[in-house]
């Protein structure tokens, strides 16, 4: 009998920065703290985070957040790292966090910033079964669109195989900053509008979360799930609605 491996889901968002007013380290950590605040409602395992290290002991040295935001220890360590890399061109920085747990209770969060025209990226991944439900995953995808106004957010198992390697995969969910209809994507099990306020304060739709599976967690080991997601990817590409990474 084939052994089913634990489901490991990765959220990935790419976003552009304002090159004239680039975000600071404080801005990056404040954004990650907002994501942490959102995640902590789903599980106590997603409440405490640590700065990643080269060894397990080292990775427990610095708590990333307290209830008010990023800790002074986290800020000090990262500022020293940036100081040592101050001559790097173009300016780049990365933050890698983990929840101090392993195996099926493990989770990681990271942000890679680069001061270029190419996108920066934020990731969140976990195997926590209690978290991996349709409402929780959809809510977290929404939160990431709210925090980073991204070019896309993909939500998929680590071993998911998309049809097009040069484009974001649909997987379980894919956010795109465009309005999509059932006529355009009939294979989707749900098309969830993402709203934001315009300059006049009125809400308008600015994007859509495409969902391939709503009644259970998406699994790359379920052929029917993969078939639906792949069909959506082909449908989007046929209509030139799924961007290439190189064009972001």
C-alpha positions in Angstrom: 0.0 0.0 0.0 1.4 3.4 -1.0 2.2 5.6 1.9 0.6 9.0 1.9 3.0 11.7 2.9 1.7 14.6 5.2 0.4 17.5 3.2 2.8 20.5 3.1 1.3 23.7 1.7 3.3 26.7 0.6 1.9 30.2 0.1 4.0 32.4 -2.2 3.4 36.1 -3.1 5.5 38.3 -5.3 5.2 42.0 -5.1 6.7 45.2 -6.5 8.2 47.9 -4.4 8.3 51.6 -4.8 11.9 52.3 -5.9 11.6 56.0 -5.1 10.4 55.2 -1.6 11.6 51.6 -0.9 10.4 49.9 2.3 12.7 49.8 5.3 13.6 46.7 7.4 11.0 48.0 9.9 8.4 48.0 7.2 9.2 44.4 6.2 9.0 43.2 9.8 5.8 45.1 10.4 4.2 43.4 7.4 5.4 39.9 8.6 4.0 40.8 12.1 0.6 41.5 10.5 0.7 38.0 8.9 1.7 36.5 12.2 -1.2 38.2 13.9 -3.6 36.8 11.4 -2.1 33.2 11.6 -2.1 33.1 15.4 -5.9 33.0 15.5 -5.9 29.6 13.8 -3.4 27.7 16.1 -1.1 28.4 19.0 1.6 26.8 16.9 1.5 29.8 14.6 1.8 32.4 17.4 5.5 32.1 18.4 8.2 32.6 15.8 12.0 32.6 15.9 14.7 33.9 13.6 16.2 31.0 11.6 19.7 29.9 12.3 22.4 27.4 11.1 21.7 25.0 14.0 18.5 24.1 16.0 20.0 25.7 19.1 20.9 28.9 17.2 17.4 29.1 15.8 15.9 29.3 19.2 18.1 32.3 20.3 15.9 35.1 19.0 12.2 35.4 19.4 10.8 37.3 16.4 7.7 38.9 17.8 6.0 39.9 21.0 2.5 41.1 21.3 3.5 44.6 20.2 5.4 43.7 17.1 9.0 42.7 16.1 11.3 42.2 19.1 14.3 44.5 19.7 16.6 41.4 19.5 15.3 40.5 16.0 15.7 44.0 14.8 19.3 44.2 16.2 20.4 41.0 14.6 19.0 41.8 11.2 20.4 45.4 11.3 23.8 44.0 11.9 23.4 41.5 9.1 22.4 44.4 6.8 25.4 46.5 7.9 27.8 43.7 7.0 26.1 43.5 3.5 25.9 47.2 3.0 28.0 47.1 -0.2 25.7 44.6 -1.9 24.3 46.0 -5.2 21.4 46.0 -5.8 20.4 46.3 -2.1 18.9 43.0 -0.9 17.8 41.5 2.4 16.1 38.4 3.6 14.3 37.3 6.7 13.7 33.7 7.5 11.5 32.7 10.5 10.2 29.4 11.9 7.7 28.4 14.5 10.1 26.2 16.6 8.2 23.0 15.7 9.2 20.2 13.4 7.5 17.6 11.1 3.7 17.9 11.0 3.6 20.9 13.4 6.3 22.9 11.6 5.9 26.2 9.8 8.1 28.8 8.2 7.8 32.3 7.1 10.2 34.4 5.0 10.6 37.6 3.0 13.2 38.3 0.3 13.5 42.0 -0.6 15.4 43.4 -3.5 15.6 47.0 -4.5 15.1 46.4 -8.2 12.4 46.3 -10.9 12.1 42.6 -10.3 9.6 41.5 -7.7 10.3 40.8 -4.1 8.8 37.7 -2.5 7.1 36.5 0.7 6.5 32.9 1.7 4.6 31.0 4.3 4.6 27.2 4.5 3.2 24.7 7.0 2.0 21.1 7.5 -0.3 21.9 10.4 -3.4 19.9 9.7 -5.7 22.0 11.9 -4.8 25.1 9.8 -5.1 23.5 6.4 -8.9 24.0 5.8 -10.6 25.8 3.0 -11.8 28.8 5.2 -8.4 29.2 6.9 -6.4 29.0 3.7 -8.7 31.4 1.8 -8.6 33.9 4.7 -4.8 33.8 4.7 -4.7 34.3 1.0 -6.9 37.4 1.4 -4.7 38.7 4.2 -1.6 38.4 2.0 -3.3 40.4 -0.8 -4.2 43.0 1.8 -0.7 43.3 3.2 1.4 43.2 0.0 -0.9 44.1 -2.9 0.9 41.3 -4.8 1.3 40.4 -8.5 0.0 37.0 -7.5 -0.4 34.7 -4.5 -0.1 30.9 -5.2 -1.1 28.3 -2.7 0.0 24.8 -3.5 1.6 21.7 -2.1 5.4 21.7 -2.1 5.4 18.8 -4.6 2.6 20.1 -6.9 3.6 20.0 -10.6 2.1 22.8 -12.6 1.6 22.6 -16.4 3.7 25.7 -17.0 7.0 26.0 -15.2 7.5 29.6 -16.2 4.2 30.8 -14.7 2.6 30.7 -11.3 0.6 27.5 -10.7 -3.0 27.3 -9.7 -2.6 24.5 -7.2 -5.2 24.9 -4.4 -5.7 28.7 -4.9 -4.2 31.4 -7.0 -4.8 35.2 -6.6 -4.4 37.4 -9.6 -5.0 41.2 -9.6 -7.7 41.1 -12.2 -11.4 40.5 -12.4 -12.3 37.0 -13.6 -15.7 35.5 -14.4 -17.1 32.0 -14.5 -17.3 32.3 -18.3 -13.5 32.8 -18.3 -12.7 30.0 -15.8 -15.5 27.5 -15.8 -13.3 24.8 -14.2 -12.8 26.8 -11.0 -14.8 25.5 -8.0 -14.9 29.1 -6.7 -13.9 32.6 -7.9 -13.6 34.8 -4.8 -13.5 38.6 -5.5 -10.9 40.6 -3.7 -12.1 44.2 -2.9 -10.2 47.4 -2.1 -11.1 51.0 -1.6 -10.5 53.5 -4.4 -9.5 57.1 -3.9 -13.1 58.1 -3.2 -13.5 55.4 -0.5 -15.7 53.2 -2.6 -15.0 49.5 -2.6 -14.3 47.9 -6.0 -13.0 44.6 -7.1 -9.3 44.6 -7.8 -8.6 40.9 -8.0 -9.8 37.3 -7.9 -8.8 34.2 -5.9 -9.2 31.2 -8.2 -10.0 28.1 -6.1 -9.7 24.5 -7.5 -11.0 22.6 -4.5 -13.4 23.7 -1.8 -14.6 20.6 0.0 -11.3 19.3 1.3 -7.6 20.2 1.4 -6.0 20.2 -2.0 -3.5 17.3 -2.4 -0.9 16.8 -5.2 -1.4 13.0 -4.4 -5.1 13.2 -5.5 -5.2 12.9 -9.4 -8.6 14.6 -9.6 -7.3 17.7 -7.7 -4.3 18.0 -10.0 -6.5 17.5 -13.1 -8.7 20.4 -12.1 -5.8 22.7 -11.2 -4.0 21.9 -14.5 -7.1 22.5 -16.5 -7.5 25.9 -15.0 -3.9 26.7 -15.8 -4.4 25.8 -19.4 -7.6 27.8 -19.6 -5.9 30.9 -18.2 -2.9 30.6 -20.6 -5.2 30.1 -23.6 -6.7 33.5 -22.7 -3.4 35.1 -21.9 -4.5 35.6 -18.3 -1.7 33.8 -16.5 1.5 35.9 -16.5 5.0 34.6 -17.0 7.5 35.1 -14.2 9.7 36.9 -16.6 7.0 39.5 -17.3 6.2 40.3 -13.7 
